[in-house]
Amino acid sequence: MNNNIFEELADVSRKITKSYETLNKLPAVEIATTPKTAVYEEDKLTLYRYDRKTEAAYKTPILVVYALVNTYKMLDLQPDRSYIKNLLDSGFDVYLIDWGFPTKSDRYISMDDYVNGYINNCVDFVRKKNRVESINILSICQGGTLSVIYSALYPNKIKNLVTHVTPIDFNTNDGLLFRWSKDMNFDKLVKGFDGLIPGNFLNIGFDMLKPMMRVQKQQTLATSLDDEAKLTNFLRMEKWISESPAQTGECFRQFMTELYQQNKLVKGELEVGGKKVNLKNLTSPLLNIYATEDHLVPPAATIPLNDIVGSKDKELYSFKGGHIGVFVGSKSQKELAPAVVSWLAKRDK
């Protein structure tokens, strides 16, 4: 019995020593390393074009529209798990909107500013730069909701639309976030934070949706300390989470009250910049991707999009995994990204 205890203590001691050695030789953790060039700037926004060594194989460029929550860097977390690199290596000309980090001077930026201003200006820049009438939009989560709204308002500018884990029908109780939001006073919340919702506040809320994830994270860290590759992967994800930007109060308030609480988009009652959003006007080919185990955006909030839009060419893609796994998991790189590339390639006419 005593020998077993001494052996376990010796094993723990070896692991701790190895952990210190691993941490000491670990280089600075970098994410989003795929080369890109800033081609357009407006306020806090930067539009990037990913560098290509060869001419694009497809004539229609892709504009990536990420959520306002967290940053786009999750799409390019590391070279062997990069959704962006997959698109680029497949022959597409890829642009991406980096929303930047809002400050209190941006507190009054609204959904109108994001849709009719920023997204529209970036779309027009890409159209002009590539000399095309319409482009592909590849959108993620909240960025997908904004892109769906945009595509319904400007159907002639969109060649194909790809949405990932995108909330559309907010009349569901499948996810805690959807339940909680029904009873919250977002006017008071925005006022309490003086017009700027901190990224850390949102992250705390996301952690509360699945409390055991924090425990699992600590377990992952503990078992990765003596493995340089695993530890580096863990730190990359933590770095991405730590860079969460704040949300402009006005857009946050509109998004949460008019969509989460009032479900105006599905009802056909949403107005953005004085323009009524009718999803039947979204007529471009649509690839709608949802994750079966998504606790942030449950399938029930995503799937209805295909029944509401006016598109004749529309496809629903079921990904077996969670919200983040759609982009960073090995299955995403081997199956989902190639499927999206194939879908877009067939419609590049």
CORRAGI-V543581 format. One line per field, one symbol per residue. ss: DSSP state (H for helix, E for strand, - for the rest). phi: phi as a letter, one per 30 degrees, with the letter a starting at -180 (. if undefined). burial: 1 if it has 9 or more other C-alpha atoms within 8 Angstrom, else 0. A space follows every 10 residues. Layout:
ss=???
phi=???
burial=???
This chain:
ss=-HHHHHHHHH HHHHHHHHHH HHHHH----- -----EEEEE EE--EEEEEE ---------- -EEEE----- -HHHHEEE-- EEHHHHHHH- ---EEEEE-- ---HHH---- HHHHHHHHHH HHHHHHHHHH ----EEEEEE -HHHHHHHHH HHH-HHHEEE EEEE------ -----HHHHH H----HHHHH HH---EE-HH HHHHHHHHH- -HHHHHHHHH HHHH---HHH HHHHHHHHHH HH----EEHH HHHHHHHHHH H--HHHH--- EE--EE--HH H---EEEEEE E-------HH HH--HHHH-- ---EEEEEE- ----HHHH-H HHHHHHHHHH HHHHHH---
phi=.ddddddddd dddddddddd ddddcddedc bhcdeabdca bahddbcccd dcdbdddbdc dccccddddh bddddbdaec bbdddddddd jcdccbccdi bebddcecdc deddddcedd ddeddddddc hbdbbdccbb hedddddddd dddbddccdb bccchcdbcc dbcdceedde ddcccddddd ddchibdddd dddddddddb eddddddddd dddcdcbedd dddddddddd ddcdddcded deddddddcd cchddddicd bbiicdccdd ddcdebcccb cdcdccbded dceeeddcdc ddcbbccccd lceddeccdd ddddcdeddd edddddccb
burial=0000000000 0000110110 0110000000 1111000101 1001111111 0000010101 1111111111 1111111110 1111111100 1111111110 0111001111 1111111111 1110111000 0001111111 1111111111 1110101111 1111111111 0100110110 1000010001 0010111110 0110011010 0000000001 1001111101 1101111001 0001111111 1111111111 1011110111 0100011111 1111111111 1111111111 1111110111 1001010010 1110111110 0110011100 101100000
